Amino acid sequence: MSVLLRKMEYSDLEMVLNWRNSESVRKNMYTHHKISSNEHLNWWKDQHIKESVRLLLCEVENIAVGVVTFTNYTGEGGGATWAFYSGDTSKRGTGPAMEKAGLCYAFETLKVRRLECEVLEFNEQVIKFHIKHGFTVEGIMRDAYIRDEKAYDIYKLSILRKEWVNFIKPNLDSLGNKSSHSLTGKKFNFEYLLSSELVDKFSSSVNDKNPIHLHSLAAQKSGFQDKIVHGMLSGSLFSGFFSEKTPGPGTVYLGQSLKFLRVIPVDEKVNVVLNFLSHIGRKVKVSTKIYHKGELCIDGEAELLAPKKHNSSQNTI
């Protein structure tokens, strides 16, 4: 089962609102009334721009199935609070897939030390579900939530990075590796900051001193709002993932196509999305895309020669 967490976009809002307002979802939420379009839009406008928040859509086999959110994110080595809900429960295994995807994102993309969540006492199924996936109940806030004049407890659960690395993830990976070592259908999604320092180093390394990459005034005179990233620097982000993560050390590049559709400003984060299209023998083909603020900037395809022994589970979500 291929699972991808991607950034939630404005175009997803109507679908997400329909999911959020379904009885099966809202009955387990702190805010359980039906949310209006304006309320939903205001929530989006407020939350999606915050550095401490990640609003993500989960896709299973290329079909959107639910929402995963991270709030109170304090940076690498810190903590975050998460929640998720499914909008499509028709596909068997969606819940476990979203749980694993969320844990991978928390500990391998956000690199938090600690992940926590809160669950209302009457949602016993989700409390047990989180415990099954490695969470620990660390406290109960008694009578902390009021609904219809009745008080309910709130369960606080957490999981630590060391627990994920040493026990939970190895067990999940070993289960996944029993079926196949093929990379076909695997998807990966990570953020990368294209900083001024990185652009300067790249410029010096390849002797590309085009001023539109190095000086704001020159970029503005050429019609851009500010300095823009070298196209080939952006396109090189795929290489590091292939060699360090998947397929892993020893991977050889056979080819890479690139279409530059939009410029990327310097000192901005981009979202890199990799979709493994085929894996025949040692030859691997991968769809390679880079997004900036939801807009597709670079589209291409990589052809790789995987190492003789690779770890197909590494960083898989």
Secondary structure by P-SEA (a helix, b strand, c coil): cbbbbccccccaaaaaaaaaacccccccccccccccaaaaaaaaaaccccccbbbbbbbccccccbbbbbcccccccccccbbbbbccccccaaaaaaaaaaaaaaccccccccccccccccaaaaaaaaaaaccccccccccccccccbbbbbbbbbccaaaaaccaaaaaaaaaaccccccccbbbbbcccccaaaaaaaaaaacccccccccaaaaaaaccccccccaaaaaaaaaaaaacccccccccccbbbbbbcccccccbbbbbbbbbccccccbbbbbbbbbccccccccbbbbbbcccccccccccc
